[in-house]
Amino acid sequence: MLLPEPMSKILVVGTKKRLPDAIDLLYGLENVHVIDFQGGEEGFTLGAPLPEASKASHKLLKLRSAEKELAVDAEAYEGRIAESKVKSELDEGIARMEEEVRLATEVRNAKQVRLSEAEARLAQLEPYRTIPLEVDMYRGYDNLEVLAGNVRNDSEPALEKELSGQYELFTAKGGSFVVLFVSSKYADEAQRILSENGFTEVPLPVGSGLPGTAAAELDNEIKRASEELELANKEMASLNEKYTSMILASDEYLSIIVEKAELPLRMGSSAHTFILEAWVPTASYDKVTSAFAERFGDSIHVELLENRGREEHHVDEAEIKMESGMTSAEAVSLPIDEEPPVKLEHGRNAGRFEFFVKLLSTPRYNEIDPTVTVAIFFPMFFGLMVGDVGYAIPFLILGALGLKRCTSQEWRAISTMLFYGGIWAMFFGLFLYGDMMGIEFTHADHAKNLVSGWETATWASLLGIDIPHTLFTIPGIDFDVNLGYATKLGSVQILLYGSLWVGLAHLIVGLIIGFYNMIIRHGLKAAIMEKLSWILVMVGFGCLLPVIIDYLVLNNQDALSLSNTLLVAGIGLFVVGMLMAVRGEGGKALIDMPEVVSNVLSYTRLIAIGMSKAGMALAFNYIAIGLIAGIGMVGVEPTTDPVMLIAALSIFTVGHLMIFILAILSAGLHGIRLQYVELFKKFYEGGGADFDPLKISRKHTVEE
């Protein structure tokens, strides 16, 4: 579907007694997008949660606390439990689990604290190991100060000079750690001297006995504490295994209760009544009304407020004035939260490209969804820039594996690019360029003598087989289907010229879509003045393009003759389109006019990137096949030395692996850039809100 699915706005009004059942039905329908109540309805205020929300939330807090303590991995667990079983065992199960987890957590934490304290005492004692003093000798003096720490320089000469023996200095092995006993009278002076030598103080040890003995005792204590902590962690792991299924299933069950119970916060409420506004797909409106009528009869009323069309709505003329660089017809009158939500429907293949559109923005309700255009042009441009059978094959394999096994949106998007881009890279590699790993299958005239002194290798010459250049001829039109019609390095001019036509076609497609968007939003007149005008400009430029090439490249002076139909038609269409654009958009059109040329020239990257990869491939192939292996070199016999052949294969492999990676990056980035910057600019506005219906997603419970 090119446009988002049509939406209808409904109003649901009912008695509060039926609210819980109404909420269950709304979630069960899975096609109701709620509009948050904004107030303004006389007699109605924002609703309050259902009573069960508080109790369920309290239980959820307990579960999630235990889930955190037990390090439960919700993503890895795939088991399911019947909802009826979860409900029947919930209170007893939570109480039992909470008590066991609490006790196990207290034991583990105590062991962790004990281990940490022992490790801290050992770290504090470590510098004192080689100093021959007992630990209790560092404390308890009335007239002595003890300073211990690390120094950058030898401080003893300065201490001797200034303190005249009124101190005792101990130095640990290595010389950087010192302990200074000094009279309290000289403590400040000693501190100054040590500081001048880069002193960093270390806390004095606590305990008794020699540091080595105390450290050994701490080592044993750390070992015992580590073993006990390991046992405590095993107990936590056992509880994890025991309660994971219960925690996840109960969490999901309670989360559903809380979500449903808090839905009234999005509704309007009076003493006895609730109201709810929502969007539903127009095609599902009858299903929704029938479901409410069948279950509630007259106690709940469902009213159709509107079937929203695609046209823009303006309150007054001021709203259709130019805003923020937008034309009068493009000015958005409705705040985005008043627009219907956007529900996109695609087939499997096109739907895989929806990520690339939403990466930029969700389409608006009243514009064509560009997913299909991205699905067509993005992989096509990717394949055109790569255009090599040798790279296409791993693209296809990696893409297919990714689509089969990857679950994250980002990796599936990359896999989509590789798989569908690989299909086009295979097509262009076979039928446009006729090469694999930068080597032609068989030479056409334009592919020879790319490197002086080297008869450029082909797969036919390397494999010693005959590969026909013409595969077959299409009967009736007498068209030869060849293995390549051009090469990236041998047919530069014609390929660059062709890329300009590709760009023109791509841009005109965008303008045609924009023309249609403008018709459904603002009518035919606005579409003609603001989009058809640019289509005429582009078509006029297309007529002038061969004239420009004739005159500037081929030096054909007759190209500028007024007898040249293309010249006259091109100028006429260009001028008419420009005048229409100025009439529709004002001076902004004149400012945008130079972009016509720059937009089209931007598409030369389709060939330039392919040329850069082909140049790198030629260099690696020449080094590996020509210079090292000696294949195809004039006057040189091919080598049979195994070492040289291994070296040639290594360079060939590493070089093409590097090109392969660069091809993914450059072709992927520039391929999507041409969609975002060039194509979307012609028609796409974006900024829509995704259709987000009320529904319950279950992973760990089963509804019976």
Disulfide bonds with the S-S distance in Angstrom:
none
